[in-house]
Amino acid sequence: MNPHHERPEDCAAHCPLAGVPNCHEMCPAHAPASLPPIEFDDATARFQREATRGVCDTSRYKLAYYTWGTGAPLLFIHGVSDNADSFIQPISRLSAHFRCIAYNLPTGRGDGAWISRYTHSDLVADLWTLLDHLGVTQSYVFGSSFGATVALGAMRDEPRRVPRGVLQGAIACRRLRPAEKWITRITRFLPGTMRYLPYRTKILDKVHRPSFAGRSDSVWHGFVETTGRTPLRAFGYQARLVDRTDVRPWLAEVKQPVLLVCGERDPVVGAAQTEALLQGLPNAGRVVIEGCGHMPYYTHPEVLAEVVRQFLTPPPEQK
């Protein structure tokens, strides 16, 4: 469960905290080996009591979001076939340190989005509309999987508004294979949600279940249920956006400190994606969570929350 830099030289060569006084205390690679557990049911119950939900009209869609906690703003962006509720476990701990904000990307189902016409720049523009709606002038950002490309777009466009970012399971350029293109093209015309996709449960069990070892059954069922809400049509168009997005040409423009959080056993994002980001971003470091797959916010929320907290917490002032 412990996070670590994949190569010993990463801490010196890439870690944005390298050279900072007391780096050994703050660097995500040195997170405590034993962290208090986060119970899925308890986190969900707290979310229902403490979080505030809202809707922001971006002019493109009615963006559903929630806020939870106090402190410096921290915006969460999910990936394809996912939604903001997936982050409840780590946010249940981070809400003690940050004003956590999470929102749903457009789906075209009940939100008024014309999903077939959406572009990557539209997704970035919606992010600014939400922050303006909430009166947030500056925010940290956490982008997961495809959501990391949206986070990077925001960091490039308005660096003063996004001083640091955490990218988990991030992609730089992910072209769909011919079979994947065929499947996603078909889903654009299908009714219903991902819950009704044939063989979905068996596929999830084979691809993702191993990284859930040691977690309660409620965590697994919560993952299956939450990710099953995405409309099939939205999944098809989201996947098309993934295929058309390539952030590599402008990564050098993102000067802010960036932390890449990787799963040791991620079956979705390979090492080549991480290397492309490490090579392209001028101020990036990498942390690997042992035994983790693509979704640490379900399987390793304690370590993920601690890594994020340490990276985004300013070092103490030196006397």
N, C-alpha and C positions, 0 to 999 in steps of 0.2 A: 504493500500500500504506500510505501514511502516514495516521495518524489525525488528525482535526482537529475543532474545534468547528464546527458547521454555520453558526453566525452569530458574528461577532466579539464581540458582546456576551454570548454564552453564558458565556464564561470568567468575566466579572465578575458576570453576573446569576444564573447557575445553578451554576457549578462549585463543588463542595463544598470544593475546595482554594483557592478565591479568597481572597486576604487572608493566606494562610499564608506565612511567610517562605520564600524560594527556590521560590515556586510555579512559576517558569519551569523549574525542574529536575525537579519532581515531577509537574506536571500532565500527565495522559495525552495532552493535545493536543500535547505537545512530545516525544513518544517519538522515539528515534533513527530517522533515515531508513533506515539500513541495519542490519539485525539478523542475527545468525548464523542460517542456515537450520535448520529442524527437518526431518529426514528421516523420513518415515513409517515405513519399515522399521526404522530404528534406534530410534525411539521405541517401537515395538511390541515389539522385542526387549528393550529396557530394562524395559518394563512387565512382561514375563514374568519377568524376573530379580528386579526390585526391589519390585514392588507386592505387597500382601498382600490376599487375598480373604477374605471372610467372609459369614456369614448372620446376620441379626438377626430374631428372631420378634417381630413387633409386636402379635400377637394377631389381626391382620387378614390378614397374609400374611408369608411368609418372605422378608424383604427382603435381596436380594443386594447386596453393596457391596464396594468395595476402598479401601484407604488407600495413599498413596504420598508419601513425603517426611517432612520434619521442620520444625517451626516452628509458627507460629500456625495453628490449624485453618481450613480453607477448604472448605466443602461445596458440591458441584456437583449441580444438579438439571436433568435433561434435559427435553425437550418431548415432544409427541405423536409416536408412531411412531419412537422413538429409544431409546437406552439409554446407560448410563454409559461404555461403551467409546468412545463418540464423542469424549470429552474427552482421550483419551490423549496426543495431540500437545501441546496447551498445557500439560497437567499434567507432561509430561516435562521441561519447563523450570521450571514453577512449583514442582515438588517440591523444588528446591534452596532454596526460601524459605518454603514452607508445608507443613503436614501436610494434603495434599489428600485429600478424602473424596468419593467419587462412588458413587451407588447407582441401582438400577433401580426405577422406579415399578411398581406392581402391574399384572400382565397377566392373572392367572387361569390361566396355563399353567405348571404345575409349582411355583407359589409359594403355592398354597392360597387365593388372593384370591377373594372373592366380588365380582368386578369390577362386576357389574350394580348393586350396592348402594353403591358407593363414592361419597363426597361430597368436596368440596374440603377441608372441615375434617378429614376422615379423612387426607388426604394430608399436611396440616400436622402432625397428631398423630403420624403415622409418622416424620416428620423428627425430632421431639423424642425419640421412642423410640430412634431410631438414635443420636443424639448422647449420650443417657444410657447406652446400651449401650457406647459407646466411651469413656465417662468424660469427655466434652467438655462443659464448663460454658459456654463462650463460643466462637463461631465466626463467621467471615465467611461470606458466602453468595454463590454465583454461580448465577443462574437463567436458563435459556435458554428462549425462546419461552413456551409454556404453563407451563414450570417456573418462570418469573419470577413468576407469580401465587402459586405455593406459597411462594417466597422472600418475597414481600411479606406473605403471611399470617403467616409466622413472625416477620418484623420487626415487624409490628403487635402480635402477641400477646405476644412476649417481647423487648422492645427491648433489655434489658440483655444478653441472650444473643446477639444478632445486632447488633453495633455498626455494621457497614457492609455494603452489598450492591452487587453488580454484576449488572445485568439486561441480557441480550443478546437482541436481536430480540424484545423484550418486548411482550406484549399487555395491554391494560387490559380490553377487552370485545370479543369477536369472535363475533358471531352468525353461524351457518351459513346459507348461502343454501338455498332449497328443494331444489335439486339435490344439494347437499352433504349435507343432512339425509337425503335418500333413500338416497344411497350409504352413509353411515355406519350407517343403520338396517339396511341389507342385510348389511353386513359383520359385524354382531353375531351373525349366525347362520351364518357361514361358517367352515369348518375351515381349518387351515393358517396360514401367515404371510404378511406383506406381500410376500414374495419371489414369491409365486404370483399376485399381483394382476395381471389382464390389463393390458397396455400400461404397466405400472409403469416399466420401464426407459426407454421412449420418453418418458414424461412427465417423469421425472427429468432425462433428457438435455436436454429442451427448457427446463425451468424452472431447473435448477441448474447444468448443465454450464458455461455461460459464466463463472461465477465461479471455476471450477477451472483457468482458463487459467494456464499456467506451473507447475502442480503435476504431479507424476509420475502415471503411470497407476495406480500402486498406491494413491494417495490416493483417486482416483475409485472404484476397485474396492472399496476398504475402506469407503467411504461407502455404496455400493450394498449391500454384503454386511451391514454392521452394521445399517443401518436396515431391512433386509429380515427381521430376526429377529422383529420385533414380530408377535404373533398378530393376525390380521384381526379377531377378536372384540374384542381389547383396543383396537385402533385405533378401532373403532366406539364403544366406551364412553368412551374418552378424548376423542374428538371431541365426544361428547354433553356431557361435563364442560366442555369449552371453551365450548360454546354456552350453558351455564347459568351461567358464571362472569362476574361483573362486579365488578372491584375498585375502580371509580371512587368509589363512595359513601364509602369509608373511607381513601382514599389520604392524606388530610390527617393521619391518625393515625400515619403512618410518618414520624417525625422524623429518623431517622438519615440520614447522607450516603448517597446512592444515585448510582451512575454508570450511565447508559444507553449501551450500546454498540450502535451501529446500522450496518448495511451500507448503503453508498451505493446499491447496486442490489438491495436486498432485495425479492424477488418475492412474499414471503409477508406481511410486516408493513409497512404503509404509514406515511406521515408522520403520519396522524391518530392512530394508536395512540401514537406517541412523544409527540406534543403533549399528548394526554390525560394521560400520565404526568408530563410536565414541568409541566403546569399544576396537577396534583393533588398532587404530592409537594412538600413544603415545602423540601427540601434536595437537589435533584437536578441533575445536570449531564449533558450529552450529548456523546458522542464519535462521530464518523462515520469508518468505515474505508473509504477510497477503493477502488473496484473490487470491493467485497465484497458478497456476497449474504446469505443467511440463515444460513449455517453457517461462520463464521470459524474455528471450532475445527478444521475440515478445510482451508479454503482460505487462511486468513491466521493460522495458529497463532502465528507469531512476534510479530506486532503485538498480537494478542489477549493473549498471555501478558505482554507488556511493559506494556500498558495496565493489566491487572489488578494486576500487581506494583506498579506505581507508585501506583495508587489506594489499595491496601491496605497499603502500607508507611508506617509512621508517619514524619513528618518528623524530622530530627535535632534533638536538644535544643540549644537556644541557650545559649551560655555567657554 
